[in-house]
C-alpha cells in the first residue's frame, strides 16, 4: 500500500502546485484535492489486499494520474485530459474503498 499512498501524495502535491500557480485551473484542482484528501484518509485507515484486482487498478490509475499532474504542474499541457485521468483514479479509489466497506 506504500506505493499507492506515495502516488496519491504525489498527485495531491502536484494539484496543490497547480492550484496556487495556475489560477485558471485552481477551482477544478481544488475540487479534485478535496476528494483525494478524503480518500487518502480512508486509505490510511484501511486494511487492503495489495493483490486484489481493484487495488491493482487503483494503483495503476493513481500512478498514471500522478505522472500527468506532475507534468501539468511543470509545463502547460492539456489540463482537461490530465483532470480526466485524476477523475478516473478517484473513481477507482472509490471502488476499492467501497469494496472494503462491503467485505467487512
Secondary structure as GFF3:
##gff-version 3
##sequence-region A 1 104
A	DSSP	alpha_helix	2	21	.	.	.	ID=ss1
A	DSSP	three_ten_helix	23	25	.	.	.	ID=ss2
A	DSSP	alpha_helix	26	45	.	.	.	ID=ss3
A	DSSP	alpha_helix	53	74	.	.	.	ID=ss4
A	DSSP	alpha_helix	79	103	.	.	.	ID=ss5
###
